[in-house]
């Protein structure tokens, strides 16, 4: 799921809950991927260069 920085900031609790449920959130700025948030147990598996 991709969300803008503004959307993520305004709904932080909602997206944090989704990440705890196993979803990966990609955060974009001006439509460019800047970060990927994933559950702590999946960090190594979900990592790949941007």
N, C-alpha and C positions, 0 to 999 in steps of 0.2 A: 504494500500500500504506500503510495506517495502522498505527502502533504507538504504544504509550503511552511516556511519558518513561522509566519504569522499564524496560520491555522494551528500549528503544533503548539506555539506559545499560548494561544488563547484556549486551547483544549488539552493542556498538558496531562491532567489527571485521567482523562478519557483514553488518551493514547498510551499512557503508562499502564493502565489496566489491560489494554489490548496486547501490549508487549508481554505482560505477565502471563497472558493466556496463550502465548506462543507465536504471536504475529511479529513480523519484521516491519518496522516503519522506516521508510526512506524520506529524508527531509530535504526539500529543495529550496533554492533561492534563485529567483529569476529563471525558474524552470531547469536549473542545473542541480544535480545531486551534490549535496554537501556533507551529508551524514547518513548513517544507517544505524538504527537502534534495534537491538535484538535481545532476547532473553539472555541472562548471564551465562547459563549453561551451554548456549549455542554460539558463543563468540568465535571460537576457532572454526567451527563448521560454516558459519555464515560469512566469514571474512573473505573478501576478494577486492582487488584494487579498484578504485573508483575510475 
